Amino acid sequence: MKILIASDLHYPTINGVAKFSRNLAKGLADRGHEVLVIAPSQTGRRYKEVDGNHVIVRTASVPFPFYQNFRISPTPGREVKKIIKEFDPDVIHIQMLMWIGQAAMKYGNKYGIPIVSTNHAMPENLMDNLKLLAPVARPINYMLREYGAHFHSRADIVTMPTQSAIDMFKAGDKVHKTIEAVSNGIDLSRFTPGQIDPAVMRKFGLPNDKPIVSYIGRVDAEKHISVLVKAFAEIHEETNSHLMIVGDGTDADHLKEMTYALGIHSRVTFTGKVTDDEIVQLHKVGTVYCMPSPAELQSIATLEAMASGIPVVAVDAGALKELCQDGRNGFLCLKDNDRQIADSLRKILLDKDLHDRFSKESLAIAKTHDICTTLERFEKIYTDLINA
């Protein structure tokens, strides 16, 4: 098949949408399909590049500094139209409802090309970062959801990464198309339990003699990492533990200031931006993984931690309850409740039998989210649409 993936967020941008769209492109190309990705330029100018086994066409872009400092393509219509006509795809898979996604939907509909639209985003993620709009957050959230329902209704089939995501959006009431839960999936051949690379420990100055609470992902306000920092401050002495925050983002400086204000800066490591291979290694480092974000439609990073054999403490919000199953592989906590998060971390750090039991269950749950299963399902969806 000739598969066109349209994504307003794509590698090297770091977030769940970008990671999934790249994993999807690479995975489908590995399975023998001809894959073309349309994504914003990283320089501002149009260009093509090869990402291993597939081509990315980069559309003209400008900086968008108000949210994650990524680049956007606000007027890609002509470029997207030309790319679609030249590539002549059998199917289009849209990852976001922003400008590239809008153009791909418009011309895919116009030329009668089957379209799959995947929703990864929650309006709350955007509003947490655009704090100046906080007073009007509720009506904006409503408008974004209504627009999203209208946008996805123009696709032939809509997918979301979890059933919880579908339920949260009440999508069945608004999107009058088939909606299916298809996991983002992860590469279980890469994310596995195993020996920690001493070179990685040395590079980031991580202690070998302390249990480590880990967070790996974007370091932006929407992730509520400040709640984790407060929780860690309550338990670091009792548990003799260390906190590792992996990634970069707009909230990094604020969090570093917090660690100094709380007197725990010597017990916290901020790695900054890391490579894909380093992420694999750093997931093995954690004793327990914490995801304090209340707005996750799945959380690839949490899945990666679980596949590495790590127990999880997460917020009982969004779709996290499908991954962090309370009392099975970790604990769920109330949103922004740092004391409950602290207590949950304490239990796992101080009880080896509980830690080991949760670790085994994290592995068992993660095995149901193999990227190969995800790729097979999307292949079947594409084939059914093409043959319809």
VONU-473593 format. One record per atom (N, C-alpha, C, O, CB): residue in one letter; z, y, x. Coordinates in steps of 0.2 Angstrom, whole numbers, plus 5000, padded with zeros to 4 digits. Glycine has a CB too. Layout:
% residues N
aZYX/...
//
This chain:
% residues 388
m500049945004/m500050005000/m500050065004/m500250065010/m500650004995/k499750125002/k499850185005/k500350225001/k500250244995/k499150225005/i500950245004/i501450265001/i501650335004/i501650345010/i502150225002/l501650385000/l501850455002/l502550475000/l502750464994/l501350504999/i502950495005/i503650515003/i503650585004/i503550615010/i504150475008/a503950614999/a504050694999/a504750704999/a505150694995/a503650724993/s504950745005/s505650755006/s505750825009/s505550835014/s505950705010/d506150865005/d506350935007/d506850935012/d506950985016/d506550975001/l507150875013/l507650865018/l507550795022/l507450745019/l508450865015/h507350805028/h507150745032/h507350755039/h507550815042/h506350735032/y507350695043/y507550695050/y507150755054/y506550765052/y507350635053/p507450795058/p508150785061/p508750815057/p509250815060/p508150815068/t508550845051/t509150865047/t509650805046/t509450755045/t508950895040/i510250825046/i510750775045/i511150775039/i511550825037/i511350775051/n510950735034/n511350725028/n511050655025/n510550625027/n511250785023/g511350635019/g511150575016/g510450575014/g510150515015/g511650565010/v510150625011/v509450625009/v509050615015/v508550575014/v509250685005/a509150655020/a508750645026/a508750575029/a508250555031/a508950705031/k509350555029/k509450485032/k509050435028/k508750385031/k510150465033/f509150435022/f508850385017/f508050395018/f507750335018/f509050395010/s507850455017/s507050455017/s506750435024/s506250405023/s506850535016/r507150445029/r506850415035/r506950335036/r506450305038/r507250445041/n507550315034/n507550245033/n507050205029/n506850155031/n508350225031/l506950235023/l506450215019/l505750215022/l505350165022/l506450255012/a505550265025/a504950275028/a504850215034/a504350185034/a504750345031/k505350215038/k505250165044/k505250095041/k504950055044/k505850175049/g505750085036/g505750015034/g505149995030/g504849935031/g506350015029/l504850035026/l504150015023/l503650005028/l503249965027/l503950075018/a503550055033/a503050045038/a503149985042/a502649945044/a503050105043/d503749965043/d503949895047/d503649835043/d503449785045/d504649895048/r503649845036/r503449795032/r502649795030/r502449755026/r503749795025/g502349835034/g501549835034/g501249885030/g500649885029/g501349765032/h501649935027/h501349985023/h501150045027/h501450055032/h501850005017/e500650085024/e500450145027/e500850205024/e500750215018/e499650155027/v501250235028/v501750275026/v501650345029/v501550355035/v502450255027/l501650395024/l501550465026/l502150505023/l502250505017/l500850495024/v502450545027/v503050585025/v502850655025/v502550685030/v503650575029/i502950695020/i502950765020/i503650795020/i504050785016/i502550795013/a503750845025/a504350875026/a504350945029/a503750955032/a504850825030/p504850985029/p504751055032/p504651045039/p504951005042/p505351095030/s504351095042/s504251105049/s504951125052/s505351155049/s503751155051/q505051105058/q505651115062/q505551175066/q505951205070/q505851065066/t504951205067/t504751265071/t504551325067/t504451375069/t504151245076/g504351305060/g504051355056/g503351345055/g503051365050/g504151425059/r502951325060/r502251315059/r502051235057/r502451195058/r501951325066/r501451235054/r501251165052/r501051125058/r500851145063/r500651175047/y501251055057/y501051015063/y501150945060/y501450925055/y501451025069/k500850895064/k500950825062/k501350795068/k501250815074/k500250785061/e501750745067/e502050705072/e502150635070/e502050615064/e502750735073/v502250585075/v502250515074/v503050505075/v503350515080/v501850475078/d503350465070/d504050445071/d504050375071/d504150335066/d504450475065/g503950345077/g503950275078/g503350245075/g502850235078/g504550245075/n503350225068/n502850185065/n502550215059/n502150185055/n503150115063/h502650285058/h502350315053/h502250395055/h502550415060/h502750315046/v501850425051/v501650495052/v502050545047/v502150525041/v500950505051/i502350595050/i502650655046/i502150715047/i502050735052/i503350665049/v501950745041/v501650805041/v502150855039/v502450855034/v501050805036/r502250905044/r502650955043/r502351025040/r501851045043/r503050975050/t502651045034/t502351105031/t502651165034/t503251165036/t502451095023/a502351225033/a502651285036/a503251305032/a503351285026/a502151345034/s503751325036/s504451335034/s504751395037/s504551435041/s504851275036/v505351415033/v505751475036/v506451445036/v506651395032/v505651535031/p506951485039/p507651465039/p507951475033/p507751515029/p508051495045/f508451435031/f508851435025/f509551435027/f509851385027/f508651385019/p509851495030/p510451485033/p511051485029/p511651475031/p510551545038/f510951485022/f511551495018/f511851425016/f512351415014/f511351525011/y511451365018/y511651305016/y511451255022/y510851235022/y511451275010/q511951235026/q511851185031/q511351205037/q511151165041/q511551125028/n511051265037/n510651295042/n509951255042/n509751245048/n510951295048/f509751225037/f509151185037/f508551235036/f508651295034/f509151125033/r507951205037/r507351245035/r507051225029/r507051165027/r506851235041/i506651275025/i506351255019/i505651275019/i505451325023/i506751295013/s505251245015/s504551265014/s504551295006/s504351255002/s504051205015/p504551355006/p504651384999/p503951384995/p503951394989/p504951454999/t503351384999/t502751394995/t502251334998/t501751355001/t502451464996/p502451274998/p501951225001/p501451194996/p501151144998/p502451165003/g501351224991/g500851204986/g500151184989/g499951124988/g500751244980/r499851224992/r499151214995/r499151155000/r498751115000/r498851274998/e499651165004/e499751105010/e499851045006/e499550995008/e500351125014/v500251035002/v500450974998/v499850944995/v499650884995/v501050974994/k499450994991/k498850974988/k498350944993/k498050884991/k498551034984/k498250974998/k497750955003/k497950885006/k497550835007/k497651005009/i498650875008/i498850815011/i498750755006/i498550705008/i499650825012/i498950764999/i498850714994/i498150694994/i497950634993/i499150734988/k497650744993/k496950724992/k496650694998/k496250644998/k496550794991/e496950705004/e496650675011/e496950605011/e496550565013/e496750715017/f497550595010/f497950535011/f497750485005/f497750425007/f498650545012/d497650514999/d497550474993/d498050414993/d497850354993/d496750444994/p498650434991/p499150374991/p499150334985/p498850354980/p499850404991/d499350274985/d499350234979/d500050244975/d500050244969/d499450154982/v500550274978/v501150294975/v501450354979/v501450354985/v501550234974/i501850394975/i502150444978/i502950434977/i503150424971/i501950524976/h503350444982/h504050434981/h504350504983/h504450524989/h504350374985/i504650534978/i504950604979/i505750594980/i506050564976/i504850654973/q505950634985/q506650624987/q507150684984/q507750674984/q506750624994/m506850744983/m507150794981/m506750844976/m506150834976/m507450844987/l507150884972/l506750924967/l506650994969/l506551034965/l507150924960/m506651004976/m506551064978/m505751074979/m505351044976/m506851074985/w505551124984/w504851144984/w504351094985/w503851094982/w504751204988/i504451054990/i503951004992/i503950954986/i503450924984/i504150964999/g504550934984/g504550884978/g504250914972/g503850874969/g505350874977/q504350974971/q503951004965/q503251004966/q502850984961/q504151084964/a502951024972/a502251014973/a501950944972/a501450934970/a502051044980/a502350904975/a502150834975/a502150804968/a501650764966/a502650784979/m502650824964/m502650804957/m502050834953/m501650804949/m503250824953/k501850904954/k501350934951/k500650904952/k500250884948/k501251004953/y500550884959/y499850864960/y499850784959/y499250754958/y499650874968/g500350754960/g500350684958/g500250674951/g499850624949/g501050654960/n500550714947/n500350714939/n499650724938/n499350694934/n500850754936/k499450774942/k498750804941/k498250754942/k497750744939/k498550864945/y498350714948/y497850664950/y497950594948/y497650544950/y497850664958/g498450584943/g498650524940/g498950474945/g498850414944/g497950494937/i499250494950/i499650444955/i500350424952/i500650474951/i499650484962/p500450364952/p501150344950/p501650374954/p501650384961/p501250264951/i502250404951/i502750434955/i503450404953/i503650394948/i502750514952/v503750394959/v504550374959/v504950434961/v504750464966/v504650314963/s505450454957/s505850504959/s506550484960/s506850454955/s505750564954/t506850494966/t507550474967/t507950534967/t507850584971/t507550434974/n508550534964/n508950594964/n509550574968/n509950524967/n509250604956/h509650614973/h510250604978/h510750654977/h511350654980/h509950604985/a510650714974/a511050774975/a511450784969/a511250774963/a510550834976/m512050824970/m512450844964/m512450924965/m512550944971/m513150814965/p512450964960/p512451034960/p513051054964/p513051104967/p512451064953/e513651014963/e514251034966/e514251044973/e514551084976/e514850984964/n513851004976/n513751004984/n513451074986/n513751104991/n513250954986/l512951094982/l512751164984/l513251214983/l513351264987/l512051174980/m513551214977/m514051274975/m514651274980/m514951324981/m514251264968/d514851214983/d515451214987/d515251254994/d515651284997/d515651144989/n514651264995/n514451295001/n514251365000/n514251415004/n513851265004/l513951384994/l513851454992/l514451484988/l514351494982/l513151454988/k514951494992/k515551514989/k515551584985/k515951594981/k516151524994/l515051624987/l514951694984/l514751684976/l514851724972/l514451734987/l514551624975/l514251604968/l514851574964/l514751554958/l513651564968/a515451564967/a515951524964/a516151544957/a516251504952/a516551524968/p516151614955/p516251634948/p515751614943/p515951614937/p516351714948/v515151594945/v514651574940/v514451504942/v513951484940/v514051624940/a514851464945/a514751394947/a514551354941/a514051314941/a515251364951/r514951364936/r514851314930/r514251324926/r513851274925/r515451324925/p513951384925/p513351394922/p512751374926/p512251354924/p513251464919/i512851384933/i512351364938/i512251294938/i511751264938/i512451394945/n512851254938/n512851184938/n512451154932/n512051114933/n513551154938/y512651194926/y512251164920/y511551174921/y511151134919/y512551204914/m511351234923/m510651244924/m510251204928/m509751174927/m510451324926/l510551184934/l510351144939/l510251074936/l509751034937/l510751134945/r510751044932/r510650984929/r510150984924/r509750934923/r511350964926/e510051034920/e509551034915/e508851034918/e508451004916/e509651094910/y508851074923/y508151074927/y508051004930/y507450984930/y508151124933/g508550974933/g508450914936/g508250854931/g507750814932/g509050884939/a508450864925/a508250814919/a507550824918/a507150774917/a508750824913/h507350894917/h506650904916/h506150884921/h505650854920/h506550984915/f506350894928/f505950874933/f505850794933/f505350774934/f506350894940/h506450764933/h506350684934/h506050654928/h505750604929/h507050654934/s505950694922/s505650664916/s504850664917/s504550634914/s505850704910/r504650694923/r503950704924/r503750644929/r503150634930/r503750764927/a504250604931/a504050544935/a503950484931/a504050484925/a504650534940/d503650434934/d503550374930/d504250324930/d504350294925/d503050324933/i504650334935/i505250294935/i505750334939/i505550364944/i505150224938/v506350334938/v506850374941/v507350324944/v507550284941/v507250424937/t507550334950/t508150294953/t508650344956/t508550404957/t507850254959/m509250314955/m509850344958/m510250294962/m510150234961/m510350374953/p510650304968/p510850254972/p511450214969/p511550154972/p511150284978/t511750234963/t512250194960/t512250204953/t511950254950/t512950214963/q512550154949/q512650164942/q513150214940/q513050254935/q512850094939/s513650224945/s514050284944/s513650354944/s513850394940/s514650284949/a513150354948/a512750414948/a512450424942/a512350484939/a512250414954/i512150374939/i511750384932/i512250404927/i512150444923/i511450314931/d512850374927/d513350384922/d513650454923/d513750494917/d513950334923/m513750484929/m513950544930/m513450604927/m513650654924/m514050564937/f512850584928/f512350634926/f512150624918/f511850664915/f511750624930/k512450574915/k512250554908/k511550554908/k511250584903/k512650604903/a511150534913/a510450544914/a510050504908/a509550534906/a510250514920/g510350454905/g510050424900/g509950464894/g509450454890/g510350354898/d510350514893/d510350554887/d509750614888/d509550644883/d510950584886/k509650624894/k509150684896/k508550664899/k508050704898/k509550734900/v508550614903/v507850594906/v507550534902/v507850484902/v508050574914/h507050544899/h506750504895/h506250454898/h505650454896/h506450534889/k506450424904/k506050384908/k506550324910/k507150334909/k505750414914/t506250274912/t506650214915/t507050244921/t506750274926/t506250154917/i507750224921/i508150244926/i508550184929/i508750144925/i508750304924/e508450174936/e508750114939/e509150134945/e509050184948/e508150064941/a509750094945/a510150104951/a509850064957/a509850004956/a510850084950/v509650094962/v509450064968/v509850084974/v509750144976/v508650074969/s510250044978/s510650074983/s510250104989/s509650074990/s511050014986/n510550154992/n510150184998/n510150125003/n509650125007/n510550245001/g510550085004/g510550025008/g510650055016/g510650115017/g509949995008/i510950005020/i510950015027/i510749955031/i510649905028/i511750035029/d510549965037/d510349915042/d510949875044/d511249895049/d509949945048/l511049815041/l511649775043/l511549745050/l512049715052/l511749725038/s510949745052/s510849715059/s511049765064/s511249745070/s510049705060/r511149835063/r511449885067/r512149895067/r512549895071/r511049945067/f512349905060/f513049915059/f513449855058/f513449825053/f513149965053/t513849835063/t514149775063/t514849785067/t514949825071/t513749715066/p515349745065/p515949745070/p515749725077/p515249685078/p516549695067/g516149745081/g516049725088/g516449755093/g516849805092/g515249725090/q516249745100/q516649775105/q516449855106/q515849865104/q516449745112/i516949895107/i516749965108/i516549975115/i516749955120/i517450005106/d516050015115/d515750035122/d516150085126/d516350135123/d515050065121/p516450065131/p516950105135/p516650175137/p516950225137/p517150075141/a515950175138/a515650235140/a515650285134/a515750345135/a514850225142/v515650265128/v515650305122/v516350335122/v516450395120/v515550275116/m516850295123/m517550325123/m517650375128/m518050425127/m518050265124/r517450365134/r517450415140/r517150475138/r517350525139/r517250385146/k516550465135/k516150525134/k516450575130/k516450635131/k515450505131/f516750555124/f517050595119/f517850605120/f518150635116/f516950565112/g518150575126/g518850585127/g519250555122/g519750575121/g518950655128/l519050495119/l519450465114/l519950415117/l519850385122/l519050415110/p520550415115/p521150365117/p521050295116/p520750275111/p521750395115/n521150255121/n521150185120/n521750155118/n521750095116/n520950155127/d522350195117/d522950165116/d523250185109/d523850185108/d523450175121/k522850215105/k523050235098/k522550215093/k521950215094/k523150315098/p522850205087/p522350195081/p522050255080/p522250315081/p522750165075/i521450255077/i521050315076/i520750315069/i520550265066/i520350305081/v520950375066/v520650385059/v520050425060/v519950475064/v521150435055/s519550395057/s518850425058/s518550455052/s518650435046/s518350375061/y518150505053/y517650535048/y517050545052/y517050575057/y517950605045/i516450525049/i515850525052/i515350555046/i515250525041/i515550455055/g515050615047/g514550635042/g514550715044/g514650735049/g514850625035/r514250745039/r514150825039/r514850855039/r515250835036/r513650845034/v514950905043/v515550945043/v515451005040/v515451065043/v515750955051/d515351005033/d515251065029/d515751065023/d516151015022/d514551055025/a515851125020/a516351135016/a516451085010/a516951065008/a516351205013/e515851065008/e515851015002/e516150955003/e516350914998/e515051005000/k516250935010/k516550875011/k517350875011/k517650815011/k516350855018/h517650935010/h518350935010/h518750905015/h519250875014/h518550905003/i518450915022/i518750885027/i519450915029/i519850885032/i518250885033/s519550975027/s520151005028/s520750975025/s521250975027/s520151085025/v520550935019/v521150895016/v521350835020/v521950815021/v520850865009/l520850805024/l520950755029/l521350775034/l521850745037/l520350725031/v521250835037/v521550865042/v522350875041/v522750865044/v521250935045/k522450905035/k523150915032/k523450845032/k524050845033/k523150955025/a523150795029/a523450735028/a523650705035/a524150675036/a522950685024/f523150705040/f523250685046/f523850715050/f524250685053/f522650685051/a523950775048/a524550815051/a525150785049/a525650795053/a524450895050/e525250755043/e525850735040/e526050665044/e526550645044/e525750725033/i525550625046/i525650555048/i525550545056/i525750495058/i525250515045/h525250595060/h525050575066/h525650555071/h525550515075/h524750635069/e526250585070/e526850565074/e527050495072/e527150455077/e527350615074/e527150485066/e527450425063/e526950365065/e527250305067/e527550425056/t526350375065/t525850315066/t525550315073/t525150275075/t525250325061/n525750375077/n525450375084/n524750375084/n524450335088/n525850325089/s524450405080/s523650405079/s523250465081/s523550515083/s523550385071/h522650455081/h522150505083/h521650515078/h521450465074/h521850485090/l521450575077/l520850595072/l520250605075/l520250645080/l521050645067/m519750575073/m519050585076/m518550605070/m518450575065/m518750515079/i518350665071/i517850695067/i517150705070/i517050735075/i518050765064/v516650665068/v516050655071/v515550695066/v515450685060/v515850585071/g515150735070/g514650775066/g514650845067/g515150875070/g514650755059/d514250885064/d514250955065/d514050985058/d513850955054/d513750985070/g514251055057/g514151085051/g514451155051/g514751175056/g514351045045/t514351185045/t514651255044/t515351265044/t515651315045/t514351285038/d515751205043/d516451215042/d516851195049/d517451195049/d516651165037/a516451175054/a516751155060/a517251205063/a517751185065/a516251135065/d517051265064/d517551315067/d518151325063/d518651325066/d517151385068/h518051325057/h518651325052/h519151265053/h519751275054/h518451335045/l518851215054/l519251155055/l519651145061/l520251125062/l518851085054/k519251175067/k519551175073/k520151225073/k520651215076/k519051195078/e520051285070/e520651325069/e521251295066/e521751315067/e520351395066/m521051255061/m521651225057/m522051175061/m522651175061/m521351185051/t521651145066/t522051095070/t522551135075/t523051105076/t521551055074/y522351195077/y522751235081/y523351255077/y523951255079/y522351295084/a523251285071/a523751315067/a524251255065/a524851275064/a523451345060/l524051195064/l524451145062/l524851105068/l525251065068/l524151085058/g524651125074/g524851105080/g524651035082/g525050995085/g525651105080/i524051015080/i523850945081/i523150945085/i522850885085/i523750905074/h522950995088/h522351005091/h522250945097/h521650925098/h522251075094/s522750935100/s522750885105/s522650815103/s522450765106/s523350885110/r522750805096/r522650735093/r522050725089/r521950675085/r523350725089/v521650775090/v520950775086/v520350785090/v520350835095/v521050835080/t519850745089/t519250755093/t518750775089/t518550735083/t519150685097/f518350825090/f517750845087/f517150825091/f517150855097/f517750925085/t516750785090/t516250765094/t515650805094/t515250815099/t515950695092/g515550845088/g514950885087/g514350835086/g514450775084/g514750925094/k513750865086/k513150825084/k513050765089/k513150775095/k512550865084/v512950705087/v512850645091/v512150605089/v511850625084/v513450595090/t511950565093/t511350525092/t511450465087/t512050455086/t511150495099/d510950445085/d510950385080/d511350325084/d511750295080/d510250365078/d511150315090/d511450255093/d512250265094/d512650225094/d511150245100/e512450335095/e513150345096/e513550335089/e514050325089/e513250415099/i513150355084/i513450345077/i513650275076/i514150255074/i513050365072/v513150225078/v513350155078/v513950135082/v514350105079/v512750115080/q514050165088/q514550145092/q515250175089/q515750145089/q514450165099/l515150235087/l515750275085/l516050245078/l516650255077/l515650345084/h515650215074/h515850175068/h516350125070/h516750105066/h515350155064/k516250095076/k516650035078/k517350055080/k517850025081/k516249995084/v517350125082/v517950155085/v518550155080/v519150145082/v517850215088/g518350175074/g518950185069/g519350135067/g519150075067/g518550215063/t519950145066/t520450095063/t520450095055/t520450045052/t521150105065/v520350155053/v520250175046/v519750235045/v519850275049/v520950185042/y519350225040/y518850285039/y519050315033/y519250285028/y518150255038/c519050385033/c519150425027/c518650465025/c518250505029/c519850465029/m518450465018/m517950505015/m518250555010/m518450525004/m517350465012/p518450615012/p518850655007/p518350695002/p518650734998/p519250705011/s517750685002/s517250724998/s517250694991/s517350634990/s516550715001/p517350744986/p517350724979/p516650724976/p516650714970/p517750774975/a516150734979/a515450734976/a514950694980/a514550714983/a515250804976/e515050624979/e514550584983/e514250534977/e514550504973/e514950534988/l513550534978/l513250484974/l513150414976/l513050374973/l512550514972/q513350404983/q513450344986/q513850354992/q514450324992/q512750304987/s513650384997/s513950395004/s513650335009/s514050285009/s514650395003/i513150355012/i512850305017/i513350295023/i513450245025/i512150335020/a513750355025/a514150355030/a514750305029/a514950265033/a514450425032/t514950305023/t515550255021/t515250185021/t515650145023/t515750275014/l514650175019/l514350105019/l514350085026/l514450025028/l513750105016/e514150125031/e514050115038/e514750095041/e514750045045/e513750165042/a515250125039/a515950115041/a516150045039/a516450005043/a516450165039/m516050035032/m516249965030/m515849905033/m516149855034/m516049965022/a515249915034/a514849865038/a515049855045/a514949805048/a514049885038/s515449905048/s515749895054/s516449865054/s516749865059/s515749965058/g516649845048/g517249815047/g517849865046/g518449845048/g517349765053/i517749925044/i518249975044/i518549975036/i518149985032/i518050035046/p519249975035/p519549995029/p519350065027/p519250105032/p520249975029/v519450085021/v519250145019/v519750185014/v520050145010/v518550145015/v519850245015/v520250285011/v519750345008/v519450375012/v520850315014/a519750345002/a519250394999/a519450424992/a520050404990/a518550354997/v519150474990/v519250504984/v519050474978/v518450444978/v519050584984/d519450464973/d519250434967/d518850484962/d519050504957/d519850404962/a518250494965/a517750544962/a517050524964/a516950484969/a517850614964/g516550544960/g515850524962/g515750454961/g516050424957/g515650554969/a515350424966/a515250354965/a515650314971/a515450254972/a514450344967/l516150344974/l516450314979/l516850254977/l516950204981/l516950364983/k517050244971/k517450194969/k517050124969/k517350074969/k517650204961/e516350134969/e515950074970/e515950044977/e515849984978/e515250084968/l516150084982/l516150064989/l516950054991/l517049994993/l515850114993/c517350104990/c518050094991/c518350064985/c518550104980/c518350164993/q518550004985/q518749974979/q519549964979/q519749934984/q518449904977/d519850004976/d520650014977/d521049954977/d520949914972/d520850064971/g521349944982/g521749884983/g521349824986/g521649774988/g522049864977/r520649834986/r520249774989/r520049784996/r520249745001/r519649764985/n519749844998/n519549865005/n519849935007/n519649955012/n518849855005/g520249955003/g520550025004/g520950054998/g521150014994/g520050075007/f521050114999/f521350154993/f520950214991/f520650244995/f522050174996/l520950224984/l520750284981/l521250334980/l521850314978/l520350264975/c521050394981/c521550454980/c521350504976/c520750514975/c521750484987/l521750544973/l521550604969/l521250654973/l521350664979/l522150634965/k520750694970/k520450744974/k520850794977/k521350814973/k519950774969/d520750804983/d521150864987/d521950844987/d522350894988/d521050924983/n522150784986/n522850764986/n522950744994/n522950684995/n523050714981/d523150784998/d523250775005/d523850725006/d523850685010/d523350835009/r524350735002/r524950685002/r524750615001/r525050565004/r525550714998/q524350604995/q524150534994/q523750504999/q523750445000/q523850534987/i523250545002/i522850525007/i523250505013/i523150455016/i522250575009/a523750545015/a524150535020/a524550465019/a524550425024/a524650595021/d524850455013/d525150395012/d524750335012/d524950285015/d525450395005/s524150345010/s523650285010/s523450265018/s523450215020/s522950305006/l523350325022/l523150305029/l523750275032/l523650235036/l522950375032/r524350305031/r524950275034/r525050195032/r525150155037/r525550315031/k524950175026/k524950105024/k524550065028/k524750015031/k524850095017/i523950085029/i523450045033/i523550045040/i523449995044/i522750075031/l523750105043/l523850105050/l524450065052/l524550045058/l523950185052/l524950065048/l525650025050/l525649955048/l526149925050/l526150065047/d525149935044/d525249865042/d524549825044/d524049835041/d525249865034/k524649785049/k524049755052/k523749705047/k523149695047/k524249715059/d524249665044/d523949615039/d523549645034/d522949625032/d524549575036/l523749705031/l523449745026/l522749765029/l522249765026/l523849805023/h522749795035/h522149825038/h521649765039/h521049775037/h522349845045/d521849705041/d521349655042/d521049625036/d520549605036/d521749595046/r521449625031/r521249605024/r520749655021/r520249635019/r521849595019/f520849715022/f520449765019/f519749765024/f519249775021/f520749835020/s519849755030/s519249755034/s518749695032/s518149705032/s519449735042/k519049635031/k518549585028/k518249595022/k517649585021/k519049515028/e518649635017/e518349645011/e517849705012/e517349705008/e518849675006/s517949755016/s517349805018/s516749765020/s516249785017/s517649855023/l516749725024/l516149685026/l515849645020/l515249655020/l516349635032/a516249615016/a515949585010/a515549625006/a515049615003/a516549545007/i515849685004/i515549735000/i514949765003/i514449765000/i516049794998/a514949775009/a514349805013/a513749755013/a513249785013/a514549825020/k513949695013/k513349645013/k512949645007/k512349625007/k513649575014/t513149675002/t512749684996/t512349744996/t511949754991/t513249684990/h512349785001/h511949845002/h511449845008/h511349895011/h512349905002/d511149785009/d510649775015/d510049815013/d509749815008/d510549705016/i509849855018/i509249895017/i508649855015/i508149875012/i509049935024/c508649785018/c508049745016/c508049735008/c507449735006/c508149675019/t508549725005/t508549724998/t508349784995/t507949784990/t509249704995/t508549844997/t508249904995/t507549914995/t507149934991/t508649964998/l507249895001/l506549895002/l506149854998/l505649874995/l506349885010/e506449794997/e506049744992/e506049774985/e505549764982/e506449674993/r506549804983/r506549824976/r506149884975/r505749884970/r507249844974/f506049924980/f505549984980/f504849954980/f504449984977/f505750034985/e504749904984/e504049874984/e503849854977/e503349864975/e504049824990/k504349814974/k504249794968/k504049844962/k503649844958/k504749744965/i504449904963/i504449954958/i503749984959/i503350004955/i504950014960/y503550004966/y502850034967/y502349984965/y501850014961/y502750044975/t502349924966/t501849874964/t501749874956/t501149874954/t501949804967/d502349874953/d502249864945/d501949934943/d501549934938/d502949864942/l502149994946/l501850054943/l501050054945/l500650074940/l502150114947/i500850034951/i500150034952/i499749984948/i499150004946/i500050014960/n500049934946/n499649884942/n499749894934/n499449854930/n499949814944/a500149944933/a500249954925/a499649974922/a499649994916/a500850004924/
//
